[in-house]
Amino acid sequence: MASKFQISPIQTWLPAAEAPVVIAGPCSAEGEEQVMLSAHLIAKHAAGRVHLLRAGIWKPRTRPNTFEGVGEIGLPWLKNAGNEVGMPVTVEVANPEHVEAALRHGIDVLWIGARTTVSPFAVQEIAEALRGVDVPVLVKNPINPDLELWIGALERLHGAGIRKLGVIHRGFSSYEKSVYRNPPMWEIPIELRRRFPEIPILVDPSHMGGKRHLIATLAQQGLDMGFDGLMIETHPHPDKAWSDAAQQITPQRLAEILQGLIVRKPTLPENSSLQALHDLRARVDRIDDYIIELLAERMGISEQIGKVKKEHQLAIHQKERWAQIVARALQKGKTGGLTEEFILKLFQQIHNESIRHQTKVVAGEEVATNGQIFFP
């Protein structure tokens, strides 16, 4: 699939940026002194490794009567701090008024937060406010795991003429119990990259983990996926932060994490001598082909089962049989070193497709295609 985006490479709007691109700074601007101190400590401890200074000026909070940012008064604090340490600055904007204020104060890069990305109306208003403005914009993923909504936000900005575009992956909200505040669900940004390989993807391990001890691991995972950079919340005194204290780290810790990161090559060099890797990939391709063939055969059998069920007026979903399939798959997966979570997700999808094929036989093609058949 050819991409329809025309994007300026990140190096054209962050000339000093070397991989990985790093954005750092406090979750919230709490005062002029705190913002300036953050900038100087980041520059001191992570000199040359941080390329953009951030601070939240407007904070969209889940509940009222919590700290929602200092507002426009904080923009000159951030801009002056960036000037002092020779670093461009970035803030989150959520409406046209934020955009106008940020541009008025010379903010270098804007980002749209997860709570704003979920609203096409809000994104379109921001896009219109930016029409004709040559400013880089980063788009965080929506709170819910909806790739099309994320892409839609990019399309709206691109349609307004924004060419300096990138995204920030900060994980997705989930009702399921997880060690993460926002589980990464790496498959979603990976699919975004497949469709639009030219769009830079930065990872926000602070919001993913929600706890500072998870940041280093998540940052490394993001780079291992071949993504382009990181946004890490950094505060001089994290435990005293006015917002999201648990997920912020000190500038000293930031420097340690960045120093310890392994940056891997995104692709093999041309004429590479790594024949072993080529051979292993060829084996994977053969196995993938075999998996597809087996799945197609399985769905053919499902249609035959559907004919039997139709003839004998049996329900399509048989709970006892499904329980047997799951139990057998989990046991088999365990012996093969596969996680229970992976096996469950895999077989739920296989089961959904099997139900669709049986529904096509029992109730007709239209119902199977448009009836939103789904078994969680």
C-alpha positions in Angstrom: 0.0 0.0 0.0 1.5 3.3 -1.1 1.4 6.0 1.5 -0.5 9.2 0.7 1.4 11.3 3.2 4.1 13.7 2.0 6.2 14.2 5.2 9.3 16.2 5.8 12.0 14.0 7.5 12.4 14.8 11.2 16.0 15.9 10.6 14.7 18.8 8.5 12.9 20.3 11.5 15.2 19.0 14.2 18.6 19.4 12.5 20.6 18.5 15.6 18.6 15.3 16.3 20.5 12.0 16.1 18.7 8.7 16.7 17.0 8.4 19.0 15.2 11.7 19.1 14.5 12.5 22.8 12.0 14.9 24.3 12.3 15.5 28.0 11.0 17.8 30.7 8.4 18.0 33.5 4.8 16.7 33.1 3.6 20.2 34.1 5.1 23.6 34.3 4.7 24.5 38.0 6.6 27.7 38.1 9.2 29.7 36.3 12.0 28.5 38.6 11.0 24.9 38.3 10.9 25.0 34.5 14.3 26.8 34.3 15.9 24.3 36.8 14.5 21.4 34.8 16.1 22.7 31.6 19.5 23.4 33.1 19.6 20.0 34.9 18.6 18.2 31.7 21.2 20.1 29.7 23.8 19.3 32.4 23.2 15.6 32.8 22.0 14.7 29.3 23.9 17.1 27.1 23.6 16.3 23.4 21.1 13.4 24.1 17.9 15.5 24.6 16.7 17.5 21.5 13.4 19.0 22.7 12.4 20.5 26.0 8.8 19.8 27.1 6.4 21.0 29.8 2.7 20.7 30.2 1.0 24.1 30.1 -2.6 23.0 29.8 -3.3 19.7 31.5 -6.5 17.8 30.5 -7.3 16.0 33.7 -9.8 13.1 34.2 -11.4 14.7 37.2 -12.2 18.3 38.0 -10.7 20.2 40.9 -7.2 18.8 40.1 -4.2 20.8 38.7 -5.0 21.6 35.1 -1.8 23.6 34.3 -0.8 27.2 34.7 -2.0 28.2 31.3 -0.5 30.8 28.9 1.6 32.4 31.6 3.8 29.3 31.5 4.7 29.6 27.8 7.4 32.3 28.2 8.9 30.3 31.1 9.4 27.3 28.8 10.6 29.4 25.8 13.1 31.3 28.0 14.3 28.1 29.5 14.8 26.6 26.1 16.7 29.7 24.9 19.0 29.5 28.0 20.1 26.0 27.2 19.9 26.2 23.4 17.1 23.8 23.0 13.8 24.0 21.1 10.6 23.6 23.1 7.3 21.7 22.7 3.9 21.9 24.4 0.5 20.1 24.1 -2.4 21.9 22.5 -6.0 20.9 22.7 -7.9 23.7 20.9 -7.3 26.7 18.5 -6.8 29.1 21.4 -3.9 27.0 22.7 -2.4 26.9 19.2 -2.6 30.7 18.8 -1.0 31.3 22.2 1.8 28.7 21.6 2.6 30.3 18.2 2.5 33.8 19.6 5.1 32.8 22.2 7.3 31.1 19.6 6.9 27.5 20.7 8.9 25.4 18.2 6.9 22.1 18.1 3.3 21.3 19.1 1.8 18.0 20.2 -1.8 16.8 20.4 -2.6 14.7 23.4 -4.4 11.4 23.6 -7.6 12.9 25.0 -7.8 15.3 22.0 -6.9 12.8 19.3 -10.1 10.9 20.2 -12.2 13.8 18.9 -12.2 14.4 15.2 -14.0 17.7 15.7 -11.2 19.0 18.1 -8.5 17.8 15.7 -10.1 19.5 12.8 -10.4 22.7 14.7 -6.7 22.5 15.5 -5.9 21.7 11.9 -7.8 24.8 10.7 -5.9 26.9 13.2 -2.6 25.6 11.8 -3.5 26.0 8.1 -0.7 28.0 6.4 1.6 27.6 9.5 4.9 25.9 9.1 5.2 24.2 12.5 5.9 20.6 13.4 3.1 18.7 15.0 3.3 15.4 16.9 0.1 13.4 17.4 -0.3 11.1 20.4 -2.4 7.9 19.9 -6.0 8.1 21.0 -6.7 6.7 24.5 -8.5 3.7 23.0 -6.7 1.3 20.7 -8.2 2.7 17.4 -5.6 2.9 14.6 -8.0 4.4 12.2 -8.8 7.3 14.6 -5.0 7.9 15.0 -4.5 7.9 11.2 -7.6 10.2 10.8 -6.0 12.8 13.0 -2.9 12.7 10.8 -5.0 13.0 7.7 -6.8 16.1 9.0 -3.5 17.8 9.8 -1.9 16.8 6.5 -5.0 18.1 4.7 -4.4 21.5 6.3 -0.9 21.6 4.8 1.1 20.3 7.8 4.1 18.4 6.4 6.2 18.2 9.5 4.3 15.4 11.1 5.1 12.7 13.6 3.4 10.6 16.2 3.9 9.7 19.9 2.9 6.2 21.1 1.9 6.4 24.7 0.0 3.1 25.1 -3.7 2.5 25.3 -6.2 2.5 28.1 -7.5 -0.9 29.1 -10.0 -2.3 31.6 -7.9 -5.4 31.9 -5.5 -5.6 34.9 -2.0 -4.8 33.8 1.4 -3.9 35.2 1.2 -0.9 32.9 -0.8 2.3 33.2 -1.4 2.2 29.4 -0.4 -1.2 27.9 1.9 -0.7 24.9 0.0 -2.9 22.4 3.0 -2.6 20.1 1.1 -4.2 17.2 -0.8 -1.0 16.6 2.1 1.4 16.0 3.8 -1.4 14.1 0.8 -1.5 11.7 0.9 2.3 11.5 4.6 2.1 10.5 3.8 -0.6 7.9 1.2 1.7 6.3 3.1 4.9 6.6 6.8 4.2 6.9 7.8 7.8 6.5 6.1 9.0 9.7 8.5 9.2 12.6 7.2 7.4 15.7 8.3 8.4 19.2 7.6 6.3 22.3 6.3 7.7 25.6 7.4 5.2 28.2 6.3 7.5 31.1 2.6 7.2 30.2 2.9 3.6 29.2 4.4 2.5 32.5 2.9 5.0 34.9 5.8 4.0 37.2 9.3 5.3 37.0 10.9 1.8 37.4 9.3 0.7 34.1 10.6 3.5 32.0 14.0 2.1 31.1 12.6 -1.2 30.0 9.8 0.3 27.9 12.2 2.8 26.3 14.5 0.0 25.2 11.5 -2.0 23.9 10.5 1.0 21.8 13.9 1.3 20.3 14.0 -2.4 19.7 10.9 -2.0 17.6 12.8 0.3 15.4 11.0 3.5 16.5 12.6 6.9 16.2 12.7 8.4 19.7 11.4 8.9 23.2 9.4 11.3 25.2 10.3 11.0 28.9 8.8 13.1 31.7 11.7 14.5 33.8 11.4 16.6 36.9 14.0 18.0 39.4 12.0 16.6 42.3 9.6 13.9 40.9 8.0 12.9 44.2 6.9 16.6 44.7 5.5 17.0 41.2 2.0 18.5 41.0 0.9 15.9 38.4 1.9 12.3 37.6 4.6 12.2 40.2 5.0 8.4 40.0 6.0 8.3 36.3 8.6 11.1 36.4 12.3 10.7 36.8 15.2 13.0 37.7 17.5 14.4 35.1 20.3 12.3 36.5 18.2 9.1 36.0 17.3 10.3 32.5 20.9 10.5 31.6 21.6 7.0 33.0 18.7 5.6 31.0 19.8 7.3 27.8 23.4 6.2 28.3 22.3 2.6 28.7 20.1 2.3 25.7 21.1 0.1 22.8 20.3 1.6 19.4 20.0 -1.1 16.9 20.2 -0.9 13.1 16.8 -0.5 11.5 17.7 -2.6 8.5 20.5 -4.8 7.2 23.2 -3.0 5.2 23.2 -3.7 1.5 25.3 -6.6 0.5 25.2 -7.8 4.1 27.2 -10.9 5.0 24.7 -12.0 7.6 23.6 -15.0 5.7 22.4 -16.7 8.8 19.8 -14.0 9.4 18.6 -14.3 5.8 18.3 -18.0 6.2 16.3 -17.7 9.4 14.0 -15.2 7.8 13.4 -17.5 4.9 12.4 -20.2 7.3 10.0 -17.8 9.0 8.4 -16.9 5.6 7.9 -20.6 4.9 6.3 -21.2 8.2 4.0 -18.2 7.8 2.9 -19.5 4.4 2.2 -22.8 6.0 0.2 -21.2 8.9 -2.0 -19.3 6.3 -2.6 -22.5 4.4 -3.6 -24.4 7.5 -5.9 -21.6 8.7 -7.6 -21.6 5.3 -8.0 -25.4 5.5 -9.4 -25.0 9.0 -12.0 -22.5 7.8 -13.0 -24.8 5.1 -13.7 -27.5 7.7 -15.6 -24.9 9.7 -17.9 -24.3 6.8 -18.5 -28.1 6.6 -19.4 -28.1 10.3 -21.7 -25.2 9.6 -23.6 -27.3 7.1 -24.0 -30.1 9.7 -25.3 -27.5 12.3 -27.7 -26.1 9.8 -29.1 -29.5 9.0 -29.6 -30.4 12.6 -30.6 -26.9 13.8 -27.7 -26.6 16.2 -26.4 -23.3 17.6 -23.3 -22.0 15.9 -21.5 -21.3 19.1 -21.1 -24.5 21.3 -19.8 -23.4 24.7 -18.6 -26.9 25.7 -16.7 -27.3 22.5 -15.1 -23.8 22.8 -14.0 -24.6 26.3 -12.3 -27.8 25.1 -10.5 -26.0 22.3 -9.2 -23.3 24.7 -8.1 -25.8 27.3 -6.3 -27.9 24.7 -4.7 -24.9 23.1 -3.5 -23.5 26.5 -1.9 -26.8 27.4 -0.2 -27.2 24.0 1.0 -23.6 24.1 2.4 -24.1 27.6 4.5 -27.0 26.5 5.8 -24.9 23.6 6.8 -22.0 25.8 4.0 -19.7 24.6 2.2 -17.3 27.0 -1.4 -17.9 28.0 -2.3 -14.3 26.9 -0.9 -15.0 23.4 -2.8 -18.3 23.0 -6.1 -16.8 24.2 -5.8 -13.8 21.8 -4.8 -16.1 18.9 -7.6 -18.6 19.3 -10.2 -15.9 20.0 -9.4 -14.5 16.6 -9.4 -17.9 15.0 -12.8 -18.6 16.7 -14.2 -15.3 15.5 -13.3 -16.2 11.9 -14.6 -19.7 12.3 -18.0 -18.3 13.5 -18.1 -16.0 10.5 -17.6 -18.9 8.1 -20.2 -21.0 9.9 -22.6 -18.0 9.9 -22.1 -17.7 6.2 -23.4 -21.2 5.8 -26.2 -21.1 8.4 -27.5 -17.6 8.1 -26.2 -16.3 4.8 -23.3 -14.3 3.4 -24.8 -10.9 4.3 -25.2 -11.7 7.9 -21.7 -13.1 8.2 -20.2 -10.0 6.6 -22.3 -7.2 8.1 -23.6 -8.7 11.3 -20.6 -7.9 13.4 -20.1 -11.4 14.5 -17.7 -11.4 17.4 -16.8 -13.7 20.3 -14.6 -12.0 22.9 
